[in-house]
């Protein structure tokens, strides 16, 4: 069971300086599916030094050389997609159908988009003005620490790693200790593609050990982090002493504004989207704001959809939802559902406890609360489980005010068939993304948040530029 691959440093799989075994738990069975080692300060230092030594030569490669290697990586990723889907499914509990389509598929889509962006990107541009030689150079920022969560593991890892590779940066990846297996497989693919030693390094570990060493080390120029707002704040403080660039992709509490003129599938679509990936998505539309005239019908529809949502083991085929990732997460969700009941929200589907027949595994009942007030904990905190809150509103202005009344600002949603209203509302919502009449991610669009949802932008050309410095070369040359 113990994974022979430990850390990938300077082009080789190496053992930790000091063994510290950690079980990776399959959330459907509560049994270990692998044993990895959590690294410490010395392992992090070795990886950072390898990345630092490799930077000079890698940063001077041409974009065609980098593109060639990234295209090789894409081919390998596609060839080994089923292994990737299995790794994701067993480490974080996504049913195989979801793991192989959306979870694994997102990785391939991001590699393609970043390769396209790299191909078109001009790393040197004229500045204009009187001196024709004055120009702007876009240069790789340096050694990057990439720290990722467990909920969409390959989505986050690929956005960061391939963005940094395309820019000409070198890096150390620390995936979530809860879901490290897909990242270890991705490291194998990078090795297979033939990237030079030291360009990409991987060290497993937790936030306290490897995470804090990576974010404080003086040789690290940038931290790119996806995870909770709590950890993002700690990382920013830790990185401040050495003035690193810190790119943050944090939590969310998205509003889905359903106007009375929305199409007839809007509510059903919103509930399903909220429950997708067992509710474990930063951009999930967890607060459904419904115009009063259609409110009762919407609550009934949402309750019916939740009651019909199947929950089952990740290994079972089909479009059901799987478990949540861990006992800790399960307990947190149960606590928030109870708090919703205690605070007076009306439970119309689901509730505390496990679904019938699923006593083993971290399974949560698909849950819907109606008559929610935006000050309740279930409307303010990221539940990160299949729990929808429904809040009524009377006017457009009130809907916008409720949607914006949150410290988060990642994704909001608008459902209406009136395109003027959709545009007007989209402009007033304080979030990095607004999706109208559905949940289209807009292939190649930048992903990132306002307010406490972060400051980075990932994907496509924005995801490449996140890893670049801007240099002005001016004078009479
Ligand atoms: P988390 O913050 O607990 O952990 C994320 C990663 O950070 C892990 O690798 C962890 O080991 C590491 N870490 C934790 N504390 C650290 C510290 N002090 N220093 C350095 N590293 C540290 O988050 P999680 O539970 O793994 O993931 C869920 C969270 O991620 C949710 O809040 C979700 O909204 C957010 N998320 C955001 C996006 C986005 O793009 N905005 C995408 C996915 C997930």
Boltz pocket constraint, residues with backbone or C-beta under 6 A from the ligand:
constraints:
  - pocket:
      binder: B
      contacts: [[A, 147], [A, 148], [A, 149], [A, 150], [A, 151], [A, 152], [A, 156], [A, 174], [A, 175], [A, 176], [A, 177], [A, 205], [A, 206], [A, 207], [A, 208], [A, 210], [A, 211], [A, 212], [A, 215], [A, 226], [A, 227], [A, 228], [A, 229], [A, 230], [A, 231], [A, 232], [A, 234], [A, 235], [A, 249], [A, 250], [A, 251], [A, 252], [A, 281], [A, 282], [A, 283], [A, 382], [A, 410], [A, 447], [A, 448], [A, 449], [A, 453], [A, 454]]
      max_distance: 6.0
